[in-house]
Each structure stands twice: as structure tokens, then as C-alpha cells.
């Protein structure tokens, strides 16, 4: 029994610390062979703080990589980051993957962490009592979680994806794989789309501005439609 208790404790400790070891290990090895991480680490840290999400962080990283930036108010000159869209995308996606890995093994423990636990309980309550906010995910299961994480909107990362996977009864490993796939695909699409838009801006500012305006109008229309639909059901 003592051996079993020790073995169980060892496994629990390994599951708790291993995601951190993998995360810091991968970023550490990357930093040894490439200085990209030293240029984008403030953006990666900012990714942990709402309302900033991949829909903000990735375009910022790709955008700052193109041209130097002068900030008159604080008299700062920022040199181009010179970060490849692929590196920017994978560095952000890896955060979601590590978060999903930690929650796959430590979901119940995470709910006891201050702030994080309160947020998880809030999302769980929304998922249990709201009939439309996450309803589309359940019938699609794996594909639904993957698409949810791919969508570049605030609150669609590895944390909420893990909670939704739990709510719809998916196996933790399947939820982890769905989140990993969605994070990688979503971040790659967002990074290269932002890169393409910025290239259009550089070549033809008015044409690029027109594309951004169209996208903003579409986003507003979708938001209004979803809000009206939610109010109608109430």
C-alpha cells in the first residue's frame, strides 16, 4: 500500500510539473539556437492577460516585423522584429497546447487556483445553462472543439477549449488533440492572413484599408446577428 501511495504521488507530481518542464524546455532550447524568442517574449507574456488573444498578439507580432515603429508620446523607436509568420504562429499555438496538456492532467486541481479556478467555474456554468453560446460544439465533438479553438476570438483558446471538452464528455486525450490541432491551424491561418494583409498595405494602402473595413463590417454584422439571436431565444 505504501509503495502504491508513493507511486500515485509520483505520478500526480509528474503530471503537475511535466507541462511546465516541457514548456520551458522547448522555449529554452529555441532561445539557445535562435534569438527570435528574445524579440517576441513580451507578446507571448501578454497572451496570458485578457482581453488580449491570438487575434491581437499574432497580427501585432507579424506587423511589428515589417517596419520600424516610432512612438512620439514616449519618444521610443522600435526596430522591426523580423519574425517569420510561422515562428509567430507556432510560438502562440504552443502556449495553448501546454495549457491543454496541464488541464488534461490537472483539471480539478486547476479549479482551485485563484482567478483561474473562478473563471473555469464561470465558463462551466455558462456551458451548462446557456442553450446557444456553446451548443454548436457538442454535436461536432472533436471537430467542434478544434473549430472553436481555431476561431480567432477572445476566449477561444486552450483553457476554454479544455472546459468545453470536459462539459461535452470527451476523453481528456481527445480534447487535448483537438485543441492542439485547432491551435496550430488557427494560429497559422491568422499569421499568414495578417502577413498577406500587411503586404497589401505596403503595396497599396487604400486597397488594404478597404479589405480591413470589409472585415470589420462583417465582424460587426456577425456580432449583431448572434446578439439578436440570443435575445430572441430569451
SERO-4910 file (N, C-alpha, C, O; in steps of 0.05 Angstrom, whole numbers):
BEGIN
 pado doro    nc1    nc2    nc3   cac1   cac2   cac3    cc1    cc2    cc3    oc1    oc2    oc3
  Unk    A     17    -24      0      0      0      0     17     25      0     12     44    -14
  Unk    A     39     25     17     57     48     18     69     53     -9     72     76    -18
  Unk    A     78     31    -22     90     34    -48     70     46    -68     77     63    -85
  Unk    A     45     36    -66     25     46    -84     19     76    -80     16     91    -99
  Unk    A     19     84    -54     15    112    -47     38    129    -58     33    151    -69
  Unk    A     62    119    -55     85    134    -65     84    136    -95     90    157   -107
  Unk    A     77    114   -108     75    114   -137     54    133   -147     58    147   -166
  Unk    A     31    133   -133      9    151   -140     18    181   -137     11    197   -154
  Unk    A     32    187   -115     41    214   -111     61    222   -132     61    245   -142
  Unk    A     79    204   -139     99    210   -160     85    216   -187     93    235   -201
  Unk    A     65    201   -193     51    205   -218     37    232   -218     37    247   -238
  Unk    A     24    239   -195     10    264   -193     29    288   -196     23    308   -209
  Unk    A     52    285   -182     73    306   -184     83    309   -212     88    331   -222
  Unk    A     88    286   -226     97    287   -253     78    300   -272     85    316   -289
  Unk    A     52    294   -268     31    306   -285     29    336   -280     22    352   -298
  Unk    A     35    344   -256     34    373   -249     57    388   -261     54    409   -274
  Unk    A     81    378   -258    105    392   -266    113    388   -295    127    405   -307
  Unk    A    106    365   -307    115    359   -334    107    380   -354    124    387   -371
  Unk    A     83    390   -355     76    411   -374     94    436   -372    102    447   -392
  Unk    A    101    444   -347    119    466   -343    147    460   -354    160    476   -366
  Unk    A    156    435   -348    183    427   -357    184    427   -388    203    436   -400
  Unk    A    163    416   -400    162    415   -430    162    443   -441    176    450   -459
  Unk    A    144    460   -429    142    487   -439    167    503   -438    177    514   -458
  Unk    A    179    505   -414    204    520   -410    227    506   -425    245    520   -435
  Unk    A    226    480   -427    247    466   -442    247    472   -471    269    478   -482
  Unk    A    224    471   -483    222    477   -512    230    506   -518    246    512   -536
  Unk    A    219    525   -502    226    553   -506    256    558   -500    269    574   -514
  Unk    A    266    544   -480    295    547   -473    313    537   -496    332    551   -503
  Unk    A    307    514   -507    323    503   -529    321    522   -553    341    527   -567
  Unk    A    297    532   -558    293    550   -581    310    575   -577    323    585   -596
  Unk    A    311    586   -552    326    610   -547    356    606   -550    371    624   -557
  Unk    A    365    581   -545    394    575   -548    403    576   -577    426    584   -583
  Unk    A    385    568   -596    393    566   -624    382    589   -641    390    591   -665
  Unk    A    364    605   -630    352    627   -646    345    650   -627    336    645   -605
  Unk    A    349    674   -636    343    697   -619    315    708   -623    308    730   -613
  Unk    A    299    694   -638    271    703   -643    256    707   -617    241    726   -614
  Unk    A    259    688   -599    244    689   -574    250    714   -558    233    725   -544
  Unk    A    275    723   -559    282    747   -544    268    772   -555    266    792   -541
  Unk    A    258    771   -580    244    794   -591    214    793   -587    201    814   -587
  Unk    A    203    769   -583    174    767   -582    164    759   -554    139    757   -551
  Unk    A    181    755   -535    172    745   -509    152    765   -495    134    755   -482
  Unk    A    154    791   -499    133    808   -487    105    803   -498     86    804   -483
  Unk    A    104    796   -523     78    789   -535     67    763   -525     43    760   -520
  Unk    A     85    744   -521     77    718   -510     67    720   -481     48    707   -473
  Unk    A     80    737   -466     71    742   -438     44    756   -439     26    749   -423
  Unk    A     40    775   -457     15    790   -459     -8    771   -466    -31    777   -460
  Unk    A     -2    749   -479    -23    730   -488    -38    718   -464    -60    709   -467
  Unk    A    -25    718   -441    -37    707   -417    -58    725   -404    -72    717   -385
  Unk    A    -59    750   -413    -75    770   -399    -98    779   -417    -94    794   -437
  Unk    A   -123    771   -411   -147    781   -426   -148    811   -424   -139    823   -404
  Unk    A   -160    825   -445   -174    813   -467   -156    806   -491   -166    799   -512
  Unk    A   -130    808   -488   -112    802   -510   -113    772   -516   -113    755   -498
  Unk    A   -115    766   -542   -116    738   -551    -99    735   -576    -86    754   -584
  Unk    A   -100    711   -588    -84    707   -612    -92    725   -635    -76    731   -653
  Unk    A   -118    734   -635   -127    752   -656   -114    779   -654   -115    795   -673
  Unk    A   -102    785   -631    -88    810   -626    -58    806   -627    -43    821   -640
  Unk    A    -48    786   -612    -20    782   -608     -6    774   -635     15    785   -641
  Unk    A    -18    756   -650     -4    747   -675     -2    770   -695     19    774   -706
  Unk    A    -24    784   -701    -21    806   -720     -1    828   -711     13    839   -727
  Unk    A      0    833   -684     19    852   -674     48    842   -679     65    857   -688
  Unk    A     53    816   -674     79    805   -678     87    806   -708    110    813   -714
  Unk    A     69    799   -725     74    799   -754     77    828   -763     94    834   -780
  Unk    A     60    846   -753     61    874   -761     87    888   -753     99    902   -769
  Unk    A     95    884   -728    120    896   -719    144    885   -733    166    896   -732
  Unk    A    141    862   -746    164    850   -760    169    864   -787    191    861   -798
  Unk    A    149    880   -797    152    892   -823    167    918   -824    186    921   -839
  Unk    A    159    936   -806    171    963   -807    179    972   -779    168    962   -759
  Unk    A    197    992   -778    204   1004   -753    181   1021   -744    165   1031   -760
  Unk    A    178   1025   -717    156   1040   -706    166   1062   -688    183   1057   -670
  Unk    A    156   1087   -693    163   1110   -676    138   1117   -659    116   1120   -670
  Unk    A    142   1119   -633    120   1127   -614    127   1154   -603    143   1156   -584
  Unk    A    114   1175   -614    122   1203   -606    117   1209   -577    134   1222   -565
  Unk    A     95   1199   -565     88   1207   -537    109   1199   -517    114   1213   -498
  Unk    A    122   1176   -522    142   1167   -503    170   1167   -516    190   1157   -504
  Unk    A    171   1179   -540    197   1182   -553    212   1156   -556    236   1154   -549
  Unk    A    198   1136   -566    211   1110   -569    212   1102   -599    194   1108   -614
  Unk    A    234   1089   -606    237   1079   -633    241   1049   -631    259   1039   -619
  Unk    A    222   1034   -643    223   1005   -642    232    993   -669    219    998   -689
  Unk    A    253    979   -669    263    966   -694    245    943   -702    231    932   -684
  Unk    A    244    936   -727    227    913   -736    236    888   -721    259    883   -717
  Unk    A    216    872   -714    221    847   -700    234    826   -718    249    808   -709
  Unk    A    228    828   -744    238    808   -764    232    779   -755    249    762   -755
  Unk    A    207    775   -749    198    748   -741    181    736   -764    163    748   -774
  Unk    A    189    711   -771    174    697   -791    146    690   -782    142    683   -758
  Unk    A    125    693   -799     98    686   -790     95    658   -779     80    654   -760
  Unk    A    111    639   -790    110    612   -779    119    610   -750    106    597   -734
  Unk    A    141    624   -744    151    624   -717    131    638   -698    127    629   -675
  Unk    A    119    660   -707    100    675   -691     76    657   -685     66    656   -662
  Unk    A     66    643   -705     43    626   -702     48    603   -683     32    598   -665
  Unk    A     70    589   -687     75    565   -671     82    572   -642     76    557   -624
  Unk    A     94    595   -638    101    603   -610     76    609   -594     75    603   -570
  Unk    A     55    620   -607     30    625   -593     14    599   -590      3    593   -569
  Unk    A     13    583   -611     -1    558   -610     10    539   -588     -5    525   -576
  Unk    A     36    540   -584     48    523   -565     38    529   -536     37    511   -519
  Unk    A     32    554   -531     21    562   -505     -6    548   -500    -10    537   -479
  Unk    A    -23    548   -521    -49    535   -518    -45    505   -514    -60    492   -499
  Unk    A    -25    493   -527    -20    465   -525    -11    458   -497    -20    438   -486
  Unk    A      6    474   -486     16    469   -458     -6    472   -438     -8    457   -419
  Unk    A    -23    493   -442    -46    497   -424    -64    473   -425    -74    463   -405
  Unk    A    -70    463   -450    -87    440   -453    -75    415   -440    -90    399   -429
  Unk    A    -49    412   -443    -35    389   -431    -38    390   -400    -43    369   -387
  Unk    A    -34    413   -389    -36    416   -360    -64    410   -350    -68    396   -330
  Unk    A    -84    420   -365   -112    415   -357   -121    386   -361   -138    376   -347
  Unk    A   -109    373   -381   -115    345   -386   -108    328   -361   -122    309   -355
  Unk    A    -87    335   -347    -78    320   -324    -86    332   -298    -86    318   -277
  Unk    A    -92    358   -297    -96    372   -272   -122    389   -272   -122    411   -260
  Unk    A   -143    380   -285   -167    396   -288   -179    404   -261   -183    428   -256
  Unk    A   -184    385   -244   -196    390   -218   -178    407   -200   -188    424   -185
  Unk    A   -152    403   -202   -134    419   -186   -134    448   -196   -132    467   -180
  Unk    A   -135    452   -222   -135    479   -234   -158    495   -224   -157    520   -222
  Unk    A   -181    482   -219   -205    496   -209   -201    508   -181   -217    525   -173
  Unk    A   -180    500   -167   -174    510   -141   -154    533   -141   -148    546   -121
  Unk    A   -143    539   -165   -124    561   -168   -140    587   -168   -159    590   -183
  Unk    A   -131    607   -152   -145    633   -152   -147    645   -180   -128    642   -196
  Unk    A   -168    659   -186   -174    672   -211   -179    652   -233   -200    652   -246
  Unk    A   -160    634   -238   -164    614   -259   -187    596   -253   -204    591   -270
  Unk    A   -188    586   -228   -210    569   -220   -237    583   -221   -256    571   -230
  Unk    A   -238    608   -213   -263    623   -214   -272    626   -243   -296    624   -249
  Unk    A   -253    631   -261   -260    633   -290   -270    607   -301   -290    607   -316
  Unk    A   -257    585   -293   -265    559   -303   -294    552   -294   -310    542   -309
  Unk    A   -300    558   -269   -327    553   -258   -347    570   -273   -369    561   -279
  Unk    A   -340    595   -279   -358    613   -293   -365    602   -321   -388    601   -329
  Unk    A   -344    593   -335   -348    581   -362   -364    556   -361   -382    551   -377
  Unk    A   -359    539   -340   -375    515   -337   -404    521   -333   -421    508   -345
  Unk    A   -410    541   -317   -438    549   -312   -451    559   -337   -475    553   -342
  Unk    A   -436    574   -353   -447    584   -378   -453    561   -397   -474    560   -410
  Unk    A   -434    542   -398   -438    519   -415   -461    501   -407   -475    489   -424
  Unk    A   -466    499   -381   -487    482   -371   -515    495   -374   -535    481   -379
  Unk    A   -516    521   -371   -542    535   -370   -549    550   -395   -573    557   -400
  Unk    A   -530    556   -412   -536    571   -437   -543    551   -459   -529    531   -463
  Unk    A   -564    557   -473   -574    538   -493   -561    543   -521   -565    527   -539
  Unk    A   -548    566   -524   -538    572   -551   -509    580   -553   -497    578   -574
  Unk    A   -496    589   -531   -469    600   -533   -449    579   -543   -433    585   -561
  Unk    A   -450    555   -532   -431    534   -540   -446    510   -551   -434    488   -554
  Unk    A   -472    513   -556   -488    489   -564   -478    476   -590   -480    452   -593
  Unk    A   -468    492   -608   -459    481   -634   -435    463   -631   -430    446   -649
  Unk    A   -420    465   -609   -396    449   -606   -403    420   -600   -389    401   -610
  Unk    A   -424    415   -584   -430    388   -574   -434    367   -596   -422    346   -595
  Unk    A   -451    372   -616   -455    351   -637   -431    346   -654   -428    324   -665
  Unk    A   -413    366   -656   -389    362   -673   -366    349   -657   -347    338   -669
  Unk    A   -367    351   -630   -347    339   -613   -318    346   -621   -311    370   -618
  Unk    A   -302    327   -630   -274    333   -636   -271    356   -655   -256    375   -650
  Unk    A   -286    355   -677   -284    376   -697   -294    403   -685   -283    424   -691
  Unk    A   -315    401   -668   -326    425   -656   -305    439   -638   -302    463   -640
  Unk    A   -291    423   -621   -270    435   -604   -248    446   -621   -238    468   -615
  Unk    A   -240    432   -642   -219    442   -659   -226    468   -673   -210    487   -673
  Unk    A   -251    470   -683   -260    494   -696   -263    517   -676   -256    540   -682
  Unk    A   -272    510   -652   -275    531   -631   -248    543   -625   -246    568   -623
  Unk    A   -227    527   -622   -200    538   -616   -189    553   -640   -174    572   -637
  Unk    A   -196    544   -664   -186    558   -688   -196    586   -691   -182    603   -701
  Unk    A   -221    590   -683   -234    616   -687   -219    638   -671   -215    636   -647
  Unk    A   -210    659   -685   -194    679   -672   -210    700   -657   -209    723   -664
  Unk    A   -224    691   -636   -238    709   -619   -230    705   -590   -222    683   -582
  Unk    A   -231    727   -575   -223    726   -547   -239    704   -532   -263    703   -534
  Unk    A   -225    688   -516   -238    667   -501   -241    641   -516   -258    624   -509
  Unk    A   -225    637   -538   -228    612   -553   -202    596   -553   -197    580   -571
  Unk    A   -186    599   -532   -160    585   -531   -161    558   -517   -182    546   -514
  Unk    A   -138    550   -508   -136    523   -496   -150    520   -470   -160    498   -464
  Unk    A   -153    541   -454   -167    539   -428   -196    534   -432   -207    514   -421
  Unk    A   -210    551   -448   -239    547   -452   -244    522   -468   -264    508   -463
  Unk    A   -227    516   -487   -230    492   -503   -229    467   -485   -245    448   -490
  Unk    A   -211    467   -465   -210    444   -447   -235    442   -430   -245    419   -425
  Unk    A   -246    464   -422   -271    464   -406   -294    453   -422   -310    437   -413
  Unk    A   -296    462   -447   -318    452   -465   -315    423   -470   -335    408   -471
  Unk    A   -291    413   -475   -287    385   -479   -296    368   -455   -308    347   -458
  Unk    A   -291    379   -431   -300    366   -407   -330    365   -405   -342    345   -398
  Unk    A   -343    388   -412   -372    391   -410   -387    372   -429   -408    362   -422
  Unk    A   -376    368   -453   -390    351   -472   -382    321   -470   -391    305   -486
  Unk    A   -365    315   -450   -359    287   -444   -338    274   -461   -336    250   -464
  Unk    A   -320    291   -473   -298    280   -489   -276    269   -470   -272    280   -448
  Unk    A   -262    249   -480   -239    239   -465   -218    261   -464   -214    275   -484
  Unk    A   -204    265   -441   -184    286   -439   -163    285   -461   -155    307   -471
  Unk    A   -154    262   -469   -133    260   -490   -145    269   -517   -130    282   -533
  Unk    A   -170    263   -523   -182    273   -548   -186    303   -548   -182    316   -568
  Unk    A   -193    314   -524   -195    343   -522   -168    356   -527   -166    376   -540
  Unk    A   -147    344   -515   -120    355   -519   -112    355   -548   -101    374   -558
  Unk    A   -118    333   -562   -111    331   -590   -127    351   -607   -116    362   -626
  Unk    A   -152    354   -600   -169    373   -615   -159    402   -611   -157    417   -630
  Unk    A   -152    408   -586   -142    435   -581   -115    440   -594   -111    461   -606
  Unk    A    -98    420   -594    -72    423   -607    -75    427   -637    -61    445   -648
  Unk    A    -92    412   -649    -96    415   -678   -108    442   -684   -100    455   -703
  Unk    A   -129    450   -669   -141    475   -674   -123    499   -669   -123    518   -684
  Unk    A   -106    497   -648    -88    519   -642    -67    523   -664    -62    545   -673
  Unk    A    -56    501   -674    -36    503   -695    -48    513   -721    -37    532   -733
  Unk    A    -70    502   -729    -83    510   -754    -93    539   -753    -89    555   -771
  Unk    A   -106    546   -730   -116    573   -727    -94    594   -726    -97    615   -739
  Unk    A    -73    589   -712    -51    608   -710    -37    611   -736    -29    633   -744
  Unk    A    -33    589   -751    -20    591   -777    -37    607   -797    -27    624   -811
  Unk    A    -63    602   -798    -81    617   -815    -81    646   -808    -80    663   -826
  Unk    A    -82    652   -783    -83    680   -774    -56    694   -780    -57    717   -790
  Unk    A    -34    681   -776     -8    694   -781     -4    700   -810      5    722   -817
  Unk    A    -10    680   -827     -5    684   -856    -26    703   -868    -20    717   -887
  Unk    A    -50    703   -857    -70    722   -866    -62    751   -858    -64    769   -875
  Unk    A    -52    755   -834    -42    781   -825    -19    790   -842    -17    813   -850
  Unk    A     -1    771   -848     22    777   -865     14    786   -893     25    805   -904
  Unk    A     -7    772   -904    -16    779   -931    -29    807   -931    -25    823   -949
  Unk    A    -45    813   -911    -58    839   -909    -38    861   -906    -40    882   -919
  Unk    A    -17    856   -890      3    877   -886     19    881   -912     27    904   -918
  Unk    A     24    860   -927     37    863   -953     21    880   -972     31    896   -987
  Unk    A     -6    876   -971    -24    892   -987    -22    921   -979    -22    939   -996
  Unk    A    -22    926   -952    -20    953   -942      6    967   -952      5    990   -960
  Unk    A     27    952   -952     53    963   -960     53    971   -990     63    991   -998
  Unk    A     40    954  -1006     39    958  -1035     18    978  -1043     22    995  -1061
  Unk    A     -6    977  -1029    -28    995  -1036    -44   1000  -1011    -61    983  -1003
  Unk    A    -39   1023   -998    -52   1029   -972    -82   1029   -974    -96   1018   -957
  Unk    A    -93   1042   -994   -122   1045   -997   -136   1018  -1001   -157   1012   -989
  Unk    A   -124   1001  -1017   -135    974  -1022   -134    958   -996   -153    944   -990
  Unk    A   -112    959   -981   -110    945   -956   -130    955   -936   -143    940   -921
  Unk    A   -134    982   -935   -154    994   -917   -182    985   -923   -198    980   -905
  Unk    A   -188    982   -949   -214    973   -958   -219    944   -948   -242    938   -939
  Unk    A   -199    927   -949   -202    899   -940   -208    899   -910   -225    884   -901
  Unk    A   -193    915   -895   -197    916   -866   -225    926   -859   -238    915   -841
  Unk    A   -234    946   -873   -261    957   -868   -282    936   -873   -301    933   -858
  Unk    A   -280    921   -896   -299    900   -902   -299    879   -880   -320    869   -872
  Unk    A   -275    871   -870   -273    851   -849   -286    861   -823   -300    846   -809
  Unk    A   -282    887   -817   -294    898   -793   -324    898   -795   -338    892   -776
  Unk    A   -335    906   -818   -364    906   -822   -376    879   -820   -397    875   -807
  Unk    A   -362    859   -831   -371    831   -829   -371    822   -800   -390    809   -791
  Unk    A   -350    829   -785   -349    822   -757   -371    834   -741   -383    821   -724
  Unk    A   -377    860   -746   -399    873   -732   -425    861   -738   -442    857   -721
  Unk    A   -430    854   -764   -455    841   -772   -459    814   -758   -481    808   -750
  Unk    A   -437    799   -757   -439    772   -743   -445    776   -714   -461    761   -702
  Unk    A   -432    796   -701   -437    801   -673   -466    809   -668   -478    799   -649
  Unk    A   -476    827   -684   -504    836   -681   -523    813   -686   -543    811   -671
  Unk    A   -518    797   -706   -535    774   -711   -536    755   -688   -558    746   -680
  Unk    A   -513    748   -677   -512    730   -654   -525    742   -629   -538    727   -614
  Unk    A   -522    768   -625   -534    781   -602   -565    781   -605   -579    776   -585
  Unk    A   -574    787   -629   -603    787   -633   -615    760   -631   -637    756   -620
  Unk    A   -600    740   -640   -609    712   -638   -611    703   -609   -630    690   -601
  Unk    A   -591    712   -593   -591    705   -565   -615    719   -550   -628    706   -533
  Unk    A   -620    744   -557   -642    758   -544   -669    747   -552   -688    747   -536
  Unk    A   -672    737   -577   -696    726   -586   -703    700   -571   -726    695   -564
  Unk    A   -682    684   -566   -687    659   -551   -695    664   -522   -709    648   -510
  Unk    A   -685    686   -511   -692    692   -484   -721    701   -481   -731    707   -460
***
